[in-house]
Amino acid sequence: MAKGNKPVNKNKELKKLNRGELLTMLISITQRCDELEAELEEANKKLEDRSIVLNNSGTMAEAAMMLNGVMEAVDKASAQYVENLQRMYGNPDDGAQAMINRTREQCSRIESETKVRCTEMIEHAKAESQAYWDNVYAKIQQYSAIVEQLKAKATPVEKE
């Protein structure tokens, strides 16, 4: 009976409250209910996460073993790919050696051409230099001849 009396007393107390007080109570009860639902949802998520971790602990070892198998398959596939490329295009070292040989031939040819051009330029410079000095020598000879002519025409001045 004691339990039965409390709800009756509560109902009487609730009937004595006005609308504003009832609305305030309803709002606070609704907020509390929302808080409790959020806590329950969070607790359920944590529980679910733990069960996932427990379930996955066994499958993680399996996944690691499967991953090892995948990596072995990748290694085999890449080795086969390289082998096929070598069969199709030959040994890459052969191509590199051919390129080195071509480069050496080009360097030798360019060096020879450069030596010829340098020799031609030196000969041209020597010829221009010789022509310049021959011209200077000729002008000096002319100047000397004029000086000699002027000396011969000049009369000596006597000193008193």
Residue pairs with C-beta under 8 A, 6 or more apart in sequence:
14 22
17 25
86 92
89 95
